[in-house]
Amino acid sequence: MSNLTVVVDDEVLLKARKRALDQGTSVNALLRAYLEHYVGQQNRAAAMKKFVQRATTLKGRSRATWTRDDLHERQS
């Protein structure tokens, strides 16, 4: 796991720590969860774009002939 340094206003950090404490978590955990969610959104957007591109290449055919490998393709 990597470390990340973020510069935040002292008052903002204090408020974030208090709010995180109220929620039973930490600012570190909140930022980690946010970044994981952010990356997940990027992956979903890329997958949807790829799906739309493939769907539009069917040119009105009623049956897609995707293979199982096409449907379960993993990003490396």
Helices and strands as residue ranges (DSSP letters): H 10-22, H 27-56, H 68-71
